[in-house]
Amino acid sequence: MSDTGPDGEAVSAAPLGRLSAPDSGSGTSPRNGEFAYFYRTCLRRLVAFLMWQGAPAPLAAELAQDTMVKAYARWDRIQSPEAWCRRVASRELVRAFSRVEESIEELDFEPTSLLPSPGEAEDWERQQDILNLLKGLPPRQRQVMAWTLDEYSPTEIAAELGMKPSAVRASLFKARLAVSRKMTEREGE
């Protein structure tokens, strides 16, 4: 049996059974355990999905959280929760964009438990970009770059890794060269 929720989304009364949430043994209902598992595994992806559509991180986090509240209220009737959440959050993003007179980026957002520091998501996104750039490096170059990104000097890195400073500088040079090539390739695409 299907009906329509307040957002015009098709919902179903059919049992979910599509997620296998680990049994917490805490006496919570299966519905709560299943939703908690869904929330933990899908919330960050929903935030990223909204950011890919142009939402600033604080707005994406707020809309994702609001969407999860709506999903919980309809949990027993939603057939495909990930798709449902993406549709609802996307619609809310379009509404947010259409309501705002000034630029979304200029708005001040309050910290939330999901995003305690509004700049935190941008930092995470930059870290993901860095990880993608470092992915193809040989292990030693990647290791030296990781220490460098954590603001250690070649001399400090050499002492920590039991290497000669000149070897650290050579690995660092090769790693930076490889990363620079990758960045140039990206810009060319």
C-alpha positions, 0 to 999 in steps of 0.5 A: 500500500502506498501513500504520499507524504507531506513533501509529495514523496511516495511512501510505502507501508511495506516492511523495510528489511533492506538494511542490516543494522547491527544488533546493539543489544541495548533494548532499542526497538528494531526501527530505532536501531535500523534508523540509527544505523542508516543515520550513521552510515548515510549522513556524511554522504548526504552532506557531500551530495548537497555540497556537490550541488553547490550548497555551502557546508553549513547549509548542507549540514543543516539541510541534511539534518532536517532531512534525517528528522523527516526520514525518521518520522516516516521511517516505516513507510520509506522504500528507498531511504537513501534516494528519498533523503537525496530527493527531499534534501535536493528540493530543500536546497532549491527552496533555500536558494530561491528564498535567499535574496543575498548570496548563500555564501555570505550568510552566517550559520550557527554551529551545530553538533553535526558541524561544530565549526562551519569551516570544518567541512571545507577543511575535510573537503580539502583533505579529501582533495589532498588524499586524492593527489597523494594516492598514487605516490610511492609509500615513502614519498607519501609518508614524507608528504604526510609529515610535511603536511603536519608541518614538520621540517625535513630535519625533524622528519629525518629524525623521526623516521631514522633517515638522512635529511637529504633523503627526506628532501629528495623524497619530498622533491619527488613527491611535490613534482608528482603532485604538481603534475597531477594538479596540472593534469586536472586543470587541463581536463 
